[in-house]
Amino acid sequence: MTPSLGPGSPWSDLERPPLNAASLRRALVRPGGLWTALDIVPATGSTNSDLSVRAASLPEGAVLVAEEQTAGRGRLDRSWSAPARSGLFFSVLLKPDVPVARLAWLPLLTGVAAATGLARAAGVDMALKWPNDLMVKVGGEERKAGGILAERAGDDGIVVGLGLNVTLREEELPVPTAGSLLLANAVSTDRDPLLRAVLRSLEQWYGRWTAAAGDPAASGLQEAYAAGCATLGRTVRAELPGDRTLTGEAVAIDGDGRLVVAPPGGRREPVGAGDVVHLRPVD
């Protein structure tokens, strides 16, 4: 049977085939594993919003994937949009039994898991920009290829969403500072194995972290994040709540997942919320 190639067909762009839901479920949803359900929808406003609404009735490990997001959200209410089937747009429902103070590590954990999985599956050296951006090199220039958003859902749930540009072409970039795996010369842009790799890596890191009661040092998460963080060692400007800014060298990630900034001649200050701008590359 020949697939329909009409404008609304998932096969309308043969370079961007649809994800294979049955194959992904067979590979990822298994007894005793973290992932308990995996659904793929052709399009939605936001997978985070959709999963959050249903969180109370779902078990931990539900995964919602969209072939296209029309109202995707990032931190600070920034929008995220991309052509259909050009990336990975998904959210997962987690219900970690860890101290509340350690939940701030979930976006960082997701970044480590994504970078680890994509290094294996796509052959791309991905860096982490604190606290939730995934960066790639395009022609020697650092560009944002993905972002992570974690939100509370109900009494005990956390929905973590990830958006990643996979086959976005130069002329499709929303801003010049954006990138994609394709533009970073990935060895593979087949989204099925990429999604499998990211979710398997997330399952492994989440298991280590929860087994250690969310302790970032004991689980190895703090060390792994620092090793892959492109923000450390750079001069940064942190735009903080209350219209305050802090400029200095990013010197560490502390035990609460905060970025420690050392202003020239000043006292080190941990930054837990705000927007961070890289002002110079690492020497």
N, C-alpha and C positions, 0 to 999 in steps of 0.2 A: 504494500500500500504506500503510495507516494504522499508525503506530508504536504498539507496545504501551505502555500507560500503567500497567502494574502496578507494585507497590511497588519491585521491583528494576530497573525500566526506567530508562535514562538520560533518558527523556522524561517521567518522573513529575512533574517540576517544569518546566512549559513556560517559565517565566521563566529557567531555567538549562539551556539545551540543551547537548548534548555537543559537545566539540571535533570538528572535521572533520580526521581524520588525513590523508586523501588530499590534501586541499587544502593543509594545512600542509606536507606533504612536497614538493608541487609548488613551493611558494613558497620553501622554505628549503634543501632538499637539492639541490645542483647541483654539477656538475664544477668543481673549483677553489675551491669555497667551504669555509668552516670546518665547516659542519654536514654530517655524512656519513650519519647515520641519525636517524630520529625515530620513537619508539614511544610509544603511548598505552595505558595500562592503566586499567581501571575503578576499581581500588582497590589500594593496597599499604600496607605499614607505613611505609616511607621510601624515596623515590626515591634519596636519597644512598646508603643501604645497598645497595639493589638494584644500582645502577650500579657501586659500589665492588667488589662481588663479581665482576662481569664485566669489570672494567677491563682486566685483562691480555689478554683476548681481543678487545677492541674497539679500533677506531682512534680517534684524536682526533676530537672533534666529534660523538660519539654523544649524543643527547638522549633522556631518559626523562621522560615526563609522566604524572601520575596525576590522574584525575578526583577522587579522594579519597585522602587520606593518613590512616591510622589511628594511626600512631606517628611523625609528623613530629617532627624535632628541630631545635632552635635552638642557639645558643651556650650553654655552661655546662649542657648537658643539659636545657635547658628544652623542654617539649613544645609542639607546634604542631598544632592540629586545627581543622577547619572542616567545614561541611556539604558533601556531594558537589556538585561543579560550581559551587561558590560562589567559587572563586578559581583562581589559577594555581599549581600545585605541580609543579615540575620540577627536574631536575638535568642538568648537562652534564659531559662528560668532556673535560678539557683536558690537554695534554702540552707545556707551554711550554718552549722552549729558551732559558731566561734564567737568570742567576745565582740560586742558592738564596735569597740574602738578599732578592731582590726579589719572591719569591712572596707575601709578606705583602700585596702590593698587589692580589692577585686579588679578595678580597671588596670592596675599595674600588672597583676597576674595575667590578665587577658592579653595584655601587650606582649609579655614574655612568651606566652603560649603561642600567639599568632606569629611572632618573629621566629620562634624555634621551628614551628611546623612549616612555615613558608620557606625557610632556609633549606629544608630537606626537599620539599615538593616542587618549589619553583626555582631553587638555586639562586635566590636573591638575598643579598646581605641587607637586612632591614634593621634600621636603628629606631630607638624609642625616644620620642620627645616628651618630656614630662608635662602633664601626667597621662595623656591619653592618645597621642598621635603616633602613627606608624609612618616612618620616613624611608624613602629610597633615593638612590643617586641616579639622576638622569643627566647624561653628558657632564658628569662631575659636579653637578649642582644638586643640593639637597632639596627634595620636594616631598610634600605630604601625599601619601597614597591611601591612607586609611585613618579612621578614628574610632574611638570606643566611648560608649556612654552607659553608665550604670545608674539605675534608678530603683528606689524602693517600690515594692509591689505588695500591698497588704501588710499583714503583721510580721511575717517572717521571710518574705520573698525578696529577691533582688533580680531584676531583669537587666542583663548585660547585652547591649547591642554592639555590633561591629559592622562597619561599612568599609569595604576595600575596593579600590579601583583595580580591575584586572586588565581588561583590554581597551581601556580608554585611550583614544588616539589624541595626538597633539591638538588637532583642531576641535576636539570635543571637550577639552579641559575647561572647567568652569572659571578658573583663575590661573594665571601663569605659574603660580607657585605649587600647583597640583601636579601629581605624577600618577603613574600606574605601573603595574608589574610589566606590562608590554613595553613601556618606554624605558624601563630599567633593564631590559634585555633578559627577562626571565626565560629559563629553559623550557618552561611549560606554563601555558595560560589556560589549561583545561580546568574548568572550575570544579568539576566533580572531585578529582583527587586533591585539589587545593582545599576544598571545604572539609573533606575527610581528614586531611593532615592537621588543619587548624583545630577541629573538634577533638581529635584524638589527643593532640598536645594539650588542649585545655583540660580534658579529662584527667590527664596525668598530673599536671601542675595543680589542679584543684584538689585532687586526691592527696597529694603530698602536703598541701597547705592546710586542709581540714584535718588531716591526721595529726598535724602538729598544733591543733587548736588555733590555727590562724597565725602562728608565730612565724614572721617572715624570715628570721635568722635560722631557726631550726629547720624550716622547710627548704632552705636554700634559695628562697624567692628574692630576698633582699640583695644577696650577692649577684644573682642572675640579672636582676633588673639593673643594678649599677653597672654591670659589665656591658650591657647593651644600650645604655642610656646616652644618647647623643648630647644631652643637655649638660651633663657633668663636665667640669673643666672649662666651661665657656663663660664669657661675660654675658649676663642676661639682664633683661628688664622685666620685673614682675609687676603687673598691673593688678593691684589688690583691691578688695572691697573698700568702699569709702573713698574712692578716687585717690588712693595713695599708690605711689610707685616705689619700687625698691630695685636699685641697680647694683650689681656686684657679680662676683664669681660664684657659679653653682658648684658647691664643694662636696655635697653628700646627699643621700636619701636616708632620712632617719627612720627609726623603728616604727613610726606611725605613717610612713609613706610620704612624708612631707619633703619638699626640696629645701635644702639648707643653702642660703645665699649669704656670702660674705662681702659686704660693701667695703670699698677701699677705706682703710683706717677705722672701720666701724665694727660693731659686734655682729656675729653671725645670727641670722634670723631664719627660722623655719617658715616656709610658705605652704599652707595647706589648701588654699583656694585662690584662684585668680588666673590671669592669662600670662604666659611666659613667652618672651620674645628672645630668640638667639641674636646677640649683637655681634658676635665674631665667631669664626670657626675655632675648633680646638687646635692648638699649636702642634 
